Amino acid sequence: MKNKKEKQKDLEQLREQLEANKNIFLAGYEKMKVEQDFELRKAVRGAGGHYKVIKNRIAEKAAEGFESGGLLKELEGMCAIAYTSGDPVALAKALTVYAKANPAFVFKAGMVEGRVVDVSGINQLATLPSKEEIFAKLLWVINAPAQQLVTAMNGVGRNLAVVVDQGVKENKFQG
């Protein structure tokens, strides 16, 4: 059992993490085996996130004064949090895929960019394209008009060259 100093240290560490991360997913992990927990942590790390088992009372105290206060208030049962300061979609996808394969892992709630979301919101978030895919689509939309403009400008010169070539072949330019 942890003494008061260790609990205070855990509280301070969790406070720092809650302050630094606006994307938090709260889950229950009751009846999970060690191998399953290892795979979950591996999936979360692969998505650029962190995973931590928390004590309910420490989490509630740590969240006081932060946006996550409402999310971590009055927790019940065995709880864990997965959080990231990066792409919340990638973490939501990784957690959703894991939850489908392991029914012992269940979502309770989440917070994305400071807004509390329920389980259905987390599932909807997991269906969104990743940040990289959105950037690629946006870049294509920005480049498409420029590409069409260059094609049209090249078309005028190409058409002129074709007309001149036809004129030369048919001897239309004789004095």
Salt bridges, closest charged atoms under 4 A:
ASP10 OD2 - LYS2 NZ 2.38
ASP37 OD2 - ARG41 NE 2.79
GLU60 OE2 - ARG57 NH1 3.70
GLU67 OE1 - LYS22 NZ 3.67
ASP165 OD2 - LYS169 NZ 3.40
